[in-house]
Amino acid sequence: MVPTVADTSWVERHLLTCPSKKMFYLDCPGCGLQRSILALFRGDLATSWQLYPPTLFILATMAFLVLHLVFGLRQGAYILKILFIITVAVMAINYIYKIIDHQLV
């Protein structure tokens, strides 16, 4: 049996443990990213968004970075700065929401 892209069972069994959660029993601002990416690989966009909304922003920023490096876009650096600011803002808003909604543990 040849594994496919959607076959994420091996990866699910070998996810990295968050040091912040392991030592302090609190989620870090990036907790949920691995599971969110796995949900995207399975094609489940709604679950991916529910697990960690910044995933799509992170992937979009990384994709644009690759495009900028390959094609040398004229305004690429400026656009990357804007995308980075938006991504960090979404991460911060997501973390603040988790704090307010008591979802950190």
N, C-alpha and C positions, 0 to 999 in steps of 0.2 A: 504494500500500500504506500503510495507516494503522497507525502504531506502537501497540502495546498496552502495558499496564502491565508485562507479563512480558518485553517486548522491551527488554532492557537493554544491547544491543550498543553503542549510541552512548555511553552512560554508562561502560561498561567501558573504552572507548578513551580516555576523558577523566578518569580518576580523578586525584585530587590526589596529589602526591608528598609523602611524609612528610619534613619538613626534618631530623628527627633521623636517620632512616635514610640520607638523602642525604649529610649532613655527617659523621656519626659512624659510619655503617654498623651502627647498633643500632636495634632497634625501640623505639618509644615505648610508653607504656601504652595508647595508643589504636590502635596499628597493627592493621589487620584489620577495623576498623569499617565502612569503605566497602564492602568485598567482602562482609562479613556482611549488610549491609542489602540489597545486590543479590541475594544468595541468598534472603533473605526475600521480596523482590519476585517472584522466580521461584517461590516456594512451597517452597523446599528448606530446611526448618527444621533438619534434621540438619547440613547443610553450614554453615548460618549459625552454629549453636552451635559447630561445630568451628573455624571461622575466628575467632570472637570471642564467647565466652560472655556478656560483659556487655551485648551488644546488646539482648537482650530486657528486661533490667532498665532500661536507659536509655530504651527506648521505653515501657515501663510507667510509669516515673516521669514522662516527658513527657506521656503520655496523662492521667495523674491530675492533673498540673498544669493541663492545659487544662480538665478537668472541674471542678477547684476554682475556677479563674478564672471559668468560665461560670456555675456554680451556687452558688458561695460556700458550700461545705460547711463545717459547723461545726467539725469536727476536721481539716479539710483541711490546714492548715499543719503540724500535728503529724504527720499521716500522710506528708506530703511530706518532712519531716525524716527520718523512719524510712526511707522509700524511698531517699532520697539517701544515707544512711549505708550501707544495704545495697548500693546500686549501686557506691559507691566501694570498699566492702570486696570485692565481687566483682571489680572492676577490679584492685585491689591483689593479691588472691589469684591472679588470672590472670597478672599480670605476674611475681609471685614464682615461680609455677610455670614460666613460660617461662625465667626465669633459672636455676632449678634444673635444668630439663630441657634446657638449652643450645639453646633455640629462638630466641634473640634475633637471630641473624644469618641 
